[in-house]
Amino acid sequence: MWEALLNEVGLSPEAPPDRSRGHPLGGRTGIAAVDKLCTIRARMNGETPNPIVNTTTLFLGLIFGSIGMGYLIYGRKQKHGIALLSGVALCVLPYFVSDLLFLTLMGVGILALPFLYKP
C-alpha cells in the first residue's frame, strides 16, 4: 500500500528521497509539499483528500476577500447598501464554500450585484 501511494505522488519507495537540494519530498516545497503529504495521509486512512488545501481555492479566497474589503469600504463611505452587503458576502464566502466551481460562480455573481442593481 505504501508503494502505490508513494508512486502516485512521485516518490520512489526503494530509493531514499531526493535530499540533494534539501527537499525531502523530491523538490517539492511549501504548499505543494503540504498538499502531497495531506493527500498521502488521507488516502492511507481511506478518506478523500481535503479540498481546503487546494491552492486555487486559497488564491480565489484571497482575491474575493480583497475585492470584498474594497466593496465594504466603498459601501460604507458612500452609504450604498448593496455594495456594503456584497462586500461582507465576498469576505465571508471563502470560509463557507470550498468547491472551486461553486466558489467562482458565487463570487462572480456577488461581484456583479452592485453593477446590476442600481438604487
C-alpha positions in Angstrom: 0.0 0.0 0.0 2.8 2.4 0.8 4.5 1.8 -2.5 1.4 2.6 -4.5 0.8 5.8 -2.6 4.4 6.9 -2.9 4.5 6.2 -6.6 1.3 8.1 -7.1 2.7 11.3 -5.6 6.0 10.9 -7.4 8.2 9.4 -4.7 10.1 6.2 -5.2 9.7 3.7 -2.3 13.0 1.9 -3.0 15.3 5.0 -3.2 15.6 7.5 -0.4 14.0 10.9 -1.0 16.0 13.4 -3.1 17.8 15.4 -0.4 20.5 16.7 -2.6 18.9 20.1 -2.6 17.5 19.9 0.9 14.0 18.8 -0.2 12.8 15.6 1.5 9.8 15.5 -0.9 11.8 15.4 -4.1 12.0 19.1 -4.8 8.5 20.0 -3.6 8.4 22.9 -1.2 5.9 24.9 0.7 2.2 24.4 0.0 2.9 21.8 -2.7 4.6 19.6 -0.2 1.8 20.1 2.4 -0.7 19.2 -0.3 1.1 16.0 -1.2 1.5 15.0 2.5 -2.2 15.6 3.2 -3.1 13.6 0.1 -1.0 10.7 1.3 -2.4 10.8 4.8 -6.0 10.9 3.6 -5.6 8.1 1.2 -3.9 5.9 3.8 -6.9 6.4 6.1 -9.3 5.6 3.2 -10.6 9.2 3.1 -10.8 11.7 0.3 -8.2 14.5 0.3 -9.2 17.7 1.9 -10.3 20.3 -0.7 -9.3 23.2 1.6 -5.6 22.5 0.9 -6.2 23.3 -2.8 -4.0 26.3 -3.7 -6.5 27.6 -6.3 -9.2 27.8 -3.7 -6.9 29.6 -1.3 -6.0 32.1 -4.1 -9.6 32.7 -5.1 -10.4 33.3 -1.4 -7.7 35.9 -1.2 -8.9 37.6 -4.4 -12.6 37.6 -3.5 -11.8 38.7 0.1 -9.7 41.6 -1.1 -12.3 42.8 -3.5 -15.0 42.3 -0.9 -13.0 44.6 1.5 -13.0 47.2 -1.2 -16.7 46.9 -1.7 -17.2 47.1 2.1 -15.2 50.3 2.4 -16.9 51.9 -0.6 -20.4 50.9 0.5 -19.8 52.3 4.0 -18.4 55.6 2.8 -20.9 56.2 0.0 -23.9 54.7 2.0 -24.5 52.2 -0.8 -26.2 49.3 0.9 -25.9 46.7 -1.9 -22.1 47.3 -2.2 -21.8 47.0 1.6 -23.7 43.7 1.7 -21.8 42.4 -1.3 -18.5 43.3 0.4 -19.5 41.4 3.5 -20.7 38.4 1.4 -17.4 38.3 -0.6 -15.3 38.5 2.6 -17.1 35.5 4.3 -17.8 33.4 1.1 -14.5 31.6 1.1 -15.0 30.5 4.7 -18.2 28.6 3.8 -17.6 27.4 0.2 -14.8 25.0 -0.6 -15.9 23.8 -4.0 -13.9 25.6 -6.7 -16.7 25.9 -9.3 -19.3 27.0 -6.8 -16.9 29.5 -5.2 -16.1 31.0 -8.6 -19.7 31.3 -9.7 -20.9 32.7 -6.4 -18.0 35.1 -6.3 -18.6 36.5 -9.8 -22.3 36.7 -9.1 -21.8 38.7 -6.0 -19.2 40.9 -7.7 -21.7 41.8 -10.4 -24.5 42.5 -8.0 -23.7 46.2 -7.3 -23.5 46.9 -11.0 -26.7 45.1 -11.9 -28.8 46.7 -9.1 -28.8 50.5 -9.0 -30.9 52.0 -6.3 
